[in-house]
Amino acid sequence: MTKKTILLLLIFSLQCQIQEKKTETAFQETSLYDEWAGLIDSDPLHKKEMDLSWNKLTNTRDTITEYLKKKDYNPKVKTVIYPFSGIDVLNLFSFYPHCERFILFGLEDPGYPNQYSSLTDKEKLIVKQGIRNLSDHLAGRNYFTYRKMKEETKKKELNGAYPVFVAFLRRMGKEILDSKEEVIVGKGITYKGFTISLYDTKLKKEETLTYFKIFLIGNEGVPGDGLYEYFSELKNVGIFTKSAEYLFHGEKRKLVRDLLLKNADFVVQDESGFPIRFFPEELWRRQVFGRYERSWNLSGAVIPEVQLELKQLSEKTNDTPLPFPFGYGYLGTKDNRQSAVLVFDKK
């Protein structure tokens, strides 16, 4: 046997050992993930309440899936960015089911690595209560409020978003293969997060979901700040955003807005995301699903831009109301007659 053959065998053996270790670790933690998700019978109350909210959420997901099948909708991107996401994985995966890499950022602490195993039984109940409170919150309106997410994830027992992400992903039928800590290092600041390796049992494909805690104050998006380097290297990007409090309206976050749009080829959002002026008709194919009539002045949020062009596009399209709630239109009317999904596909 040659030295080259021996070396190849050693490398192959080492790779097998690493993969075996990962699989064993993931297998050992599956019961914990299913406990958070309410998929086991050890906590009947948690299971019952998670079942109730996820029956609603699953119906919403299925409605979105069936609705999109009837539309001219085909996002051909592998990486999706979800700014101001919170823990809203259900909508993200509903609109981008075939992508491979999902990158989210919001204001919640990552909560990884998690200290659940060291908690008392009483503290573990608080963790699960927080998970189901957020699950029920999302089921009731199809978006999160920052106040509710902060209220739950700031509790020392839950200590961040990771357990909620995992619980929701398991409820969506995704297997958790591995988790690791992630950081983006800039000048004088480190953005913390995590990456979860997934396997979608329905679509038979591997995926990764990365989440960072990123608070944008308005000067981000310049070379050397970490965010510029991280997002600049992403190519063939899709973007998803909803209930974004009009944070990309006006010019305060111009740099990071331009950074995210620079390599974007497909954008799905409600009217609180990027203003339509960034998607000129000569460069983008523009669609309105549902109906847009107005934007909403939210307490403490950015004042939305007047978007006459968007209103005219909606009137020209004259689509029927959405069969599911989406964005602040539902908040303002308590039904879907002013909810709109905006789809921009680069030509």
Residue pairs with C-beta under 8 A, 6 or more apart in sequence:
22 177
22 178
23 177
25 178
26 175
26 176
26 177
26 178
29 176
30 175
30 176
31 40
32 116
32 117
33 166
33 167
33 170
33 176
34 40
34 170
35 42
35 43
35 128
36 127
36 128
36 131
36 163
36 164
36 166
36 167
36 170
37 50
37 166
37 167
37 168
37 170
37 171
38 46
38 47
38 48
38 49
38 50
38 51
38 128
38 131
38 132
38 167
38 171
39 47
39 50
39 170
39 171
40 47
41 47
43 125
43 128
46 128
46 129
46 131
46 132
49 132
49 135
49 136
50 131
50 132
50 135
50 167
50 171
52 136
53 132
53 135
53 136
53 138
53 139
54 135
54 139
54 171
56 139
56 140
57 90
57 135
57 138
57 139
57 171
60 90
60 94
60 139
60 142
60 324
60 325
61 90
61 93
61 94
61 172
63 323
63 324
64 91
64 94
64 95
64 324
65 94
65 97
67 289
67 322
67 323
67 324
68 95
71 287
71 289
72 287
73 287
73 343
75 95
75 96
75 98
75 99
75 238
75 266
75 268
75 345
76 265
76 266
77 96
77 99
77 236
77 237
77 238
77 265
77 266
78 99
78 100
78 101
78 236
79 99
79 100
79 101
79 102
79 103
79 234
79 235
79 236
79 237
79 238
80 92
80 96
80 99
80 101
80 102
80 103
80 237
80 238
80 239
80 240
81 103
81 104
81 231
81 234
81 237
81 238
81 239
81 240
81 260
82 88
82 92
82 102
82 103
82 104
82 105
82 239
82 240
82 241
83 105
83 239
83 241
83 244
83 247
83 248
83 260
84 105
84 106
84 107
84 241
84 243
84 244
84 245
84 247
85 92
85 104
85 105
85 106
85 211
85 241
86 106
86 107
86 108
86 144
86 146
86 149
87 106
87 108
87 134
87 138
87 144
87 149
87 161
87 164
87 165
87 168
88 138
88 143
88 144
88 242
89 102
89 104
89 165
89 168
89 169
89 172
89 209
90 138
90 168
90 172
91 142
91 143
91 240
91 242
92 102
92 104
92 240
93 102
93 172
95 240
95 268
95 341
96 102
96 238
96 240
96 268
97 203
98 203
98 205
99 207
99 238
100 205
100 206
100 207
100 208
101 207
101 208
101 210
102 207
102 208
102 209
102 210
103 210
103 212
103 234
104 209
104 210
104 211
104 212
105 191
105 193
105 211
105 212
105 213
105 214
106 149
106 161
106 211
106 213
106 214
107 146
107 149
107 150
107 213
107 214
107 215
108 149
108 150
108 153
108 160
108 161
108 213
109 153
109 154
109 159
109 160
109 161
109 192
109 213
110 160
110 161
110 162
110 181
110 192
110 193
110 194
110 211
110 212
110 213
111 153
111 158
111 159
111 160
111 161
111 162
111 163
112 160
112 162
112 179
112 181
112 193
112 194
113 181
114 159
114 160
114 162
114 163
115 159
116 124
116 127
116 163
119 127
119 157
123 157
124 157
126 155
126 157
126 158
127 157
127 158
127 163
130 152
130 153
130 155
130 157
130 158
130 163
130 164
131 158
131 163
131 164
131 167
133 148
133 152
134 144
134 148
134 149
134 152
134 164
135 167
135 168
135 171
137 144
137 145
137 148
138 144
141 325
141 330
141 331
142 324
142 325
142 326
142 330
143 242
143 243
143 325
143 327
144 243
149 161
152 158
152 164
153 159
153 160
153 161
153 164
158 164
161 211
162 179
162 194
165 196
165 209
165 211
166 176
166 196
169 176
169 196
169 198
169 209
170 176
173 200
173 201
173 202
174 198
174 199
174 200
174 201
174 207
175 198
175 199
175 201
176 196
176 197
176 198
177 197
177 198
177 199
177 206
178 196
178 197
179 194
179 195
179 196
179 197
180 194
180 195
181 192
181 193
181 194
182 192
182 193
182 194
182 195
182 210
182 212
183 190
183 191
183 192
183 193
184 190
184 191
184 193
184 212
184 226
184 227
184 230
185 191
185 226
186 224
186 225
186 226
186 227
187 224
187 225
187 226
189 225
189 226
190 226
191 212
191 213
191 214
191 226
191 227
192 212
192 213
193 210
193 211
193 212
193 213
194 210
194 211
195 208
195 209
195 210
196 208
196 209
196 210
197 206
197 207
197 208
198 206
198 207
198 208
198 209
199 205
199 206
199 207
200 206
200 207
214 220
214 227
216 247
216 253
216 256
218 252
218 253
218 255
219 255
220 227
220 228
220 253
220 255
220 256
220 259
221 227
221 228
221 255
221 256
221 257
221 258
221 259
222 228
222 255
223 229
227 256
227 259
228 259
231 259
231 260
231 263
232 259
232 262
232 263
234 263
235 263
236 263
236 265
237 260
237 263
237 264
237 265
237 266
238 264
238 265
238 266
238 267
238 268
239 260
239 261
239 264
239 266
239 267
239 268
239 269
239 273
239 274
240 267
240 268
240 269
241 268
241 269
241 270
241 272
241 273
241 274
242 269
242 270
242 272
242 273
242 326
242 327
243 270
243 272
243 327
243 328
244 269
244 270
244 272
244 273
245 272
245 298
245 301
245 302
246 272
246 295
246 298
246 301
246 302
246 303
246 304
246 305
247 253
247 301
247 302
248 257
248 273
248 274
248 275
249 275
249 302
249 303
249 304
249 305
250 302
250 303
250 305
252 302
257 274
257 278
261 267
261 274
261 278
264 346
265 345
265 346
266 343
266 344
266 345
266 346
267 273
267 274
267 279
267 342
267 343
267 344
268 341
268 342
268 343
268 344
269 341
269 342
270 326
270 327
270 328
270 329
270 339
270 340
270 341
270 342
271 292
271 295
271 304
271 307
271 310
271 327
271 328
271 329
271 340
271 342
272 295
272 296
272 304
272 327
272 328
273 342
275 305
275 307
276 286
276 307
276 309
276 310
276 313
276 342
277 305
277 307
277 309
279 286
279 344
282 347
283 346
283 347
284 344
284 345
284 346
284 347
285 344
285 345
285 346
285 347
286 313
286 342
286 343
286 344
287 317
287 342
287 343
287 344
287 345
288 310
288 313
288 314
288 317
288 319
288 340
288 341
288 342
288 343
289 319
289 322
289 340
289 341
289 342
289 343
290 319
290 320
290 321
290 322
290 326
290 329
290 336
290 339
290 340
290 341
291 314
291 319
291 321
291 322
291 337
291 338
291 339
291 340
292 307
292 310
292 311
292 313
292 314
292 329
292 338
292 340
292 342
293 311
293 314
293 329
293 338
294 311
294 332
294 338
295 304
295 305
295 306
295 307
295 328
296 304
296 328
296 329
296 331
296 332
297 303
297 304
298 328
310 342
314 340
321 335
321 336
321 337
321 339
322 336
322 339
322 340
322 341
323 336
324 336
324 339
325 336
325 339
326 336
326 339
326 340
326 341
327 339
327 340
329 336
329 337
329 338
329 339
329 340
330 336
330 338
330 339
332 338
